[in-house]
């Protein structure tokens, strides 16, 4: 595990933050991290960080301006959110422990209805579905994960990919739309895939 120091470019340690509802010890948050949310005292939606989470410059966390009950962002301990990434929690965003999110990635738990009556898409209601990122996964630079998608534990999403459907644990998925290219450590990958599919233990 990397031991971060106060080197140039590493965010400073934060002991509290006005827009974060729960924060573990040793989190590092850059001054340029921004938030879109109602005031915590009027909104039940929550942002919570486990121990040692790092939010680099330009990261944006979004719960939305309304009070929708599905909105939340949870980031597990030891996860690193790199520069310029966009975290949409309007439909719920759950990031496991030890996750790496590359520069300028977008995790989108909400979108706009395309088939509502209003011709202007921006005026149509939001659609929402939770995004879940399993522990130890790596979301490559400039990747996009769309609403309703689950990324399994230890999975890798190649840089610039657009993920439109679930990715099993230990899978390596790339492209637009992202497709599974292979599994990491094949034996372990097949065992986790079997568990994912409810097939029980595979030897």
C-alpha positions as CSV (number, residue, x, y, z in Angstrom):
1,X,0.0,0.0,0.0
2,X,1.3,3.4,-0.9
3,X,2.2,5.7,2.0
4,X,1.3,9.2,0.8
5,X,3.3,12.2,2.0
6,X,2.8,15.9,1.5
7,X,4.6,15.8,-1.8
8,X,3.8,18.3,-4.5
9,X,0.5,17.5,-6.2
10,X,-0.8,15.3,-3.4
11,X,-4.0,16.7,-1.8
12,X,-3.7,17.8,1.8
13,X,-5.2,15.8,4.7
14,X,-8.7,16.9,5.6
15,X,-10.2,16.4,9.0
16,X,-13.6,17.7,8.1
17,X,-15.4,19.2,5.1
18,X,-18.7,21.2,5.1
19,X,-20.1,19.1,2.2
20,X,-19.1,15.7,3.3
21,X,-21.4,14.1,5.9
22,X,-19.1,11.3,7.1
23,X,-15.4,11.0,6.6
24,X,-12.8,8.5,7.8
25,X,-9.4,9.3,9.1
26,X,-6.6,10.3,6.7
27,X,-8.7,11.4,3.8
28,X,-7.0,13.8,1.4
29,X,-9.2,16.4,-0.5
30,X,-7.9,18.9,-3.0
31,X,-9.1,22.5,-2.5
32,X,-10.6,22.5,-6.0
33,X,-13.0,19.6,-5.4
34,X,-16.5,20.8,-5.9
35,X,-20.0,19.7,-5.0
36,X,-23.6,20.0,-6.3
37,X,-26.1,19.3,-3.5
38,X,-28.7,20.8,-1.2
39,X,-27.4,21.9,2.2
40,X,-26.8,18.9,4.4
41,X,-29.2,20.2,7.0
42,X,-32.1,20.1,4.6
43,X,-31.3,17.0,2.7
44,X,-31.3,13.3,3.6
45,X,-28.9,12.4,0.8
46,X,-25.4,11.7,2.1
47,X,-21.8,11.8,1.0
48,X,-19.5,9.4,2.9
49,X,-15.8,8.6,2.6
50,X,-14.0,5.7,4.2
51,X,-10.5,6.0,5.6
52,X,-7.7,7.3,3.4
53,X,-9.8,8.3,0.4
54,X,-8.1,10.7,-2.0
55,X,-10.0,13.2,-4.1
56,X,-7.6,15.0,-6.5
57,X,-8.0,18.4,-8.2
58,X,-11.1,19.1,-10.1
59,X,-13.2,16.2,-8.9
60,X,-16.9,17.0,-8.8
61,X,-19.4,15.1,-6.6
62,X,-23.1,15.6,-7.6
63,X,-26.2,14.7,-5.5
64,X,-28.4,17.1,-7.4
65,X,-30.4,20.2,-6.5
66,X,-33.6,18.3,-5.6
67,X,-34.3,16.1,-2.6
68,X,-34.6,12.7,-4.3
69,X,-34.4,9.8,-1.8
70,X,-32.2,7.6,-4.0
71,X,-29.3,10.1,-4.1
72,X,-26.1,9.2,-2.2
73,X,-22.3,8.8,-2.8
74,X,-20.3,6.3,-0.8
75,X,-16.5,5.9,-1.4
76,X,-14.8,3.0,0.3
77,X,-11.5,3.3,2.2
78,X,-8.3,3.6,0.3
79,X,-10.0,4.6,-3.0
80,X,-8.4,7.2,-5.2
81,X,-10.4,9.5,-7.4
82,X,-8.1,11.2,-9.9
83,X,-8.1,14.6,-11.4
84,X,-11.2,15.9,-13.1
85,X,-13.5,13.0,-12.5
86,X,-17.3,13.4,-12.3
87,X,-19.2,11.4,-9.7
88,X,-22.9,11.4,-10.1
89,X,-24.8,10.2,-7.1
90,X,-28.3,11.3,-8.1
91,X,-29.4,7.7,-8.5
92,X,-26.9,6.3,-6.0
93,X,-23.2,5.7,-6.3
94,X,-21.4,3.1,-4.3
95,X,-17.6,2.8,-4.8
96,X,-15.9,-0.1,-2.9
97,X,-12.6,-0.1,-1.1
98,X,-9.3,0.3,-2.9
99,X,-10.9,1.5,-6.2
100,X,-8.8,3.5,-8.6
101,X,-10.8,6.0,-10.8
102,X,-8.6,7.4,-13.5
103,X,-8.3,11.1,-14.7
104,X,-11.5,12.6,-16.2
105,X,-13.7,9.5,-15.7
106,X,-17.4,9.9,-15.3
107,X,-19.6,7.6,-13.2
108,X,-23.2,8.6,-14.1
109,X,-26.1,7.3,-12.0
110,X,-28.6,9.7,-13.7
111,X,-29.6,10.9,-17.2
112,X,-32.5,12.5,-19.0
113,X,-35.6,10.8,-20.4
114,X,-35.4,10.7,-24.2
115,X,-39.1,9.8,-24.8
116,X,-41.0,12.3,-22.6
117,X,-43.3,14.8,-24.3
118,X,-40.9,17.8,-24.1
119,X,-38.7,18.1,-27.3
120,X,-36.0,19.8,-25.3
121,X,-34.1,16.9,-23.6
122,X,-32.9,19.2,-20.7
123,X,-36.5,19.8,-19.7
124,X,-37.5,16.2,-19.4
125,X,-37.3,14.4,-16.1
126,X,-34.2,12.7,-14.8
127,X,-33.8,8.9,-15.0
128,X,-31.9,7.3,-12.2
129,X,-30.3,3.9,-11.4
130,X,-27.5,3.1,-9.0
131,X,-23.9,2.6,-10.1
132,X,-21.8,0.1,-8.1
133,X,-18.0,-0.3,-8.4
134,X,-16.6,-3.3,-6.6
135,X,-13.6,-3.3,-4.3
136,X,-10.2,-3.2,-6.0
137,X,-11.6,-2.2,-9.5
138,X,-9.8,0.2,-11.8
139,X,-11.8,2.6,-13.9
140,X,-9.4,3.9,-16.7
141,X,-8.9,7.5,-17.7
142,X,-11.8,9.2,-19.5
143,X,-14.0,6.1,-19.1
144,X,-17.8,6.5,-18.7
145,X,-19.9,4.2,-16.6
146,X,-23.6,4.7,-17.3
147,X,-26.6,4.4,-14.9
148,X,-27.6,1.0,-13.6
149,X,-24.2,-0.6,-14.2
150,X,-22.3,-2.8,-11.7
151,X,-18.6,-3.2,-12.0
152,X,-17.4,-6.4,-10.2
153,X,-14.5,-6.7,-7.7
154,X,-11.1,-6.4,-9.3
155,X,-12.5,-5.6,-12.7
156,X,-10.5,-3.3,-15.1
157,X,-12.2,-0.8,-17.5
158,X,-9.8,0.3,-20.2
159,X,-9.1,4.0,-20.8
160,X,-11.8,5.8,-22.9
161,X,-14.4,3.0,-22.6
162,X,-18.2,3.5,-22.3
163,X,-19.7,0.9,-20.0
164,X,-23.4,0.2,-20.7
165,X,-23.9,-3.1,-18.9
166,X,-22.5,-5.0,-15.9
167,X,-18.9,-6.2,-15.9
168,X,-18.1,-9.4,-13.9
169,X,-15.4,-9.5,-11.2
170,X,-11.8,-9.7,-12.4
171,X,-12.9,-9.0,-16.0
172,X,-11.0,-6.6,-18.3
173,X,-13.4,-4.7,-20.5
174,X,-12.6,-2.1,-23.1
175,X,-14.2,-0.1,-26.0
176,X,-17.4,1.7,-26.8
177,X,-19.6,-0.1,-25.8
178,X,-17.2,-1.9,-23.5
179,X,-16.8,-5.6,-24.1
180,X,-14.9,-8.2,-22.0
181,X,-11.5,-9.0,-23.5
182,X,-10.2,-11.4,-20.9
183,X,-10.1,-12.2,-17.2
184,X,-7.3,-11.3,-14.8
185,X,-5.6,-14.4,-13.3
186,X,-7.9,-16.8,-15.2
187,X,-8.5,-19.4,-12.5
188,X,-9.5,-16.8,-9.9
189,X,-11.5,-14.9,-12.5
190,X,-13.6,-18.0,-13.4
191,X,-14.3,-18.7,-9.8
192,X,-15.5,-15.1,-9.2
193,X,-17.5,-15.2,-12.4
194,X,-19.2,-18.4,-11.3
195,X,-20.1,-16.8,-8.0
196,X,-21.4,-13.7,-9.9
197,X,-23.7,-15.9,-12.0
198,X,-24.9,-17.9,-8.9
199,X,-23.3,-21.1,-10.1
200,X,-21.5,-21.9,-6.9
201,X,-17.9,-23.1,-6.4
202,X,-16.0,-23.9,-9.6
203,X,-12.6,-25.6,-9.3
